[in-house]
Amino acid sequence: MIDGFIFDMDGILFDTERLFNKCFANALREYGVEDTEYFLTACLGRSSAESKEICMEKLPVDFPYDEMQKNLREAFNTRLTEGGMPVKPGVYLMLEYLKTNRYPIALASSSTMKSVIHHLEEANMTEYFSVIVGGDCVEKGKPQPDIYLYVLDKMNMKGKNVIAFEDSPNGLKAATAAGLKTVMIPDQIPFSEELKPYVYEKFNTMTSALEALKKGELR
C-alpha cells in the first residue's frame, strides 16, 4: 500500500539538469577549468553549499567560485526564459492522477527554495504539492537523509509506505536511508548494478511509472 509520494525536482519533474550541466561546464571553462566532468558528476543532486565545498576541494584556493556561480545562474536563467520550463514527459499526467486519487504529494529538492518556487510557478505545478522543501532548508543535503526525514515529518508519514521519485545516486541514497521506497527514472546517470541496493523500482519514463501505478504493479 502506498500512502504518499515525494518528488525530486531537477531531472524528475524538469529536464533542467542537462541544461544546467551545459551552463556549468561553460562557466568553468570560462575560468580556465577544462576537465569539467568531475565537477558535473560530483555535484549532481547536491545542495548549492555542498557543491561549492566539493568544487573548492579541487579548485585553486583563489578560484572566484561565487563569481563563476553568479555567471552560471544568469546564463541558466536566460536559457530557461528563452525556452520555457522543460517539463519531463508524463509529469503532469502523474501529478493529476495522484491529485485526483487524493494521494499526498511532496517535493524534496537539493535546489534552493527560491529556485524551487520559481520553477514550480513557471510550470504551474505549485498547487499539486502539500509540502515543498529545498536544499537550503536542511543542514545536510543528499545523499544524507535529512531532507527526506524533514519532508516525512511535515507529511506526518512513515517512509516505508511512501514512494520517492529520484534520478541521481545521491538522491536515491538519501531516500533509501530515510526508509522510503525509491523509484528511479534515470536522467544524466544510467541505472547500474552499483545502484541496485538503492532502487526499489526503475522506469525509463514517468509515463511508464504511471502505467504501472494504475495497474497496481507499483505498490
Residue pairs with C-beta under 8 A, 6 or more apart in sequence:
1 161
1 219
2 103
2 161
2 162
2 163
2 181
2 218
2 219
3 103
3 104
3 157
3 158
3 161
3 162
4 103
4 104
4 105
4 106
4 155
4 157
4 161
4 162
4 163
5 98
5 103
5 104
5 105
5 106
5 162
5 163
5 164
5 165
6 105
6 106
6 107
6 108
6 148
6 151
6 152
6 155
6 162
6 163
6 164
6 165
6 175
6 180
7 13
7 105
7 106
7 107
7 108
7 129
7 164
7 165
8 45
8 107
8 108
8 109
8 110
8 164
8 165
8 166
8 167
8 168
8 171
9 16
9 107
9 109
9 111
9 116
9 119
10 16
10 17
10 20
10 109
10 110
10 111
11 17
11 167
11 168
11 187
11 188
12 88
12 91
12 165
12 166
12 167
12 185
12 187
12 206
13 87
13 88
13 91
13 107
13 119
13 123
13 125
14 85
14 86
14 87
14 88
14 119
14 123
15 86
15 87
15 88
15 187
16 80
16 85
16 86
16 119
17 44
17 167
17 187
17 188
18 187
18 188
19 76
19 79
19 80
19 86
20 76
21 40
21 44
21 188
23 72
23 75
23 76
23 79
24 36
24 39
24 40
24 43
24 72
25 36
25 40
26 75
27 68
27 69
27 71
27 72
27 75
28 36
28 39
28 68
29 36
30 68
30 71
31 63
31 64
31 68
33 39
33 59
38 58
39 54
39 55
39 58
41 189
42 54
42 55
43 50
43 51
43 54
43 55
44 168
44 169
44 170
44 188
44 189
45 110
45 142
45 143
45 168
45 169
45 170
45 171
46 54
46 110
46 135
46 141
46 142
46 170
47 110
47 111
47 112
47 135
47 136
47 141
47 142
48 69
48 111
48 112
48 135
48 136
49 135
49 136
49 141
50 141
52 65
52 69
55 63
55 65
56 63
56 65
59 65
80 122
84 122
85 119
85 122
85 123
87 123
88 205
88 206
89 205
89 206
89 207
90 205
90 206
90 207
90 208
90 209
90 210
91 206
93 206
93 207
93 210
94 206
94 207
94 209
94 210
94 213
95 105
95 125
95 128
97 210
97 213
97 214
98 105
98 128
99 105
99 128
104 130
104 131
104 155
104 157
105 128
105 129
105 130
106 129
106 130
106 131
106 132
106 133
106 151
106 154
106 155
107 116
107 120
107 129
107 131
107 132
107 133
107 151
108 133
108 147
108 148
108 150
108 151
108 164
109 115
109 116
109 133
109 134
109 135
110 134
110 135
110 141
110 142
110 147
110 170
110 171
111 119
111 134
111 135
112 134
112 135
112 136
113 132
113 133
113 134
113 136
113 137
114 134
115 134
116 132
116 134
117 126
117 132
120 126
120 129
120 132
126 132
130 155
131 151
131 154
131 155
133 147
133 150
133 151
133 154
135 141
135 142
135 147
137 147
137 150
138 146
138 147
138 150
139 146
140 146
141 147
141 170
141 174
142 168
142 170
142 171
142 173
142 174
143 169
143 170
143 171
143 173
143 174
143 177
144 174
144 177
145 174
145 175
145 177
145 178
146 174
147 174
148 159
148 164
148 174
148 175
148 177
148 178
148 180
149 178
152 158
152 159
152 162
152 178
152 180
155 162
158 179
159 175
159 178
159 179
159 180
159 181
160 179
160 180
160 181
161 181
162 180
162 181
163 180
163 181
163 182
163 183
163 200
163 218
164 171
164 175
164 178
164 180
164 181
164 182
164 183
165 183
165 185
165 206
165 209
166 172
166 174
166 175
166 182
166 183
166 184
166 185
167 184
167 185
167 186
167 187
167 188
167 189
168 187
168 188
168 189
169 189
169 195
169 198
172 182
172 184
172 195
172 198
172 199
173 198
175 182
175 198
176 182
176 197
176 198
181 200
181 201
182 198
182 199
182 200
182 201
183 199
183 200
183 201
183 202
183 203
183 209
183 218
184 191
184 195
184 198
184 199
184 201
184 202
184 203
185 202
185 203
185 204
185 205
185 206
185 209
186 202
186 204
191 199
191 202
201 209
201 212
201 218
203 209
203 212
209 218
212 218
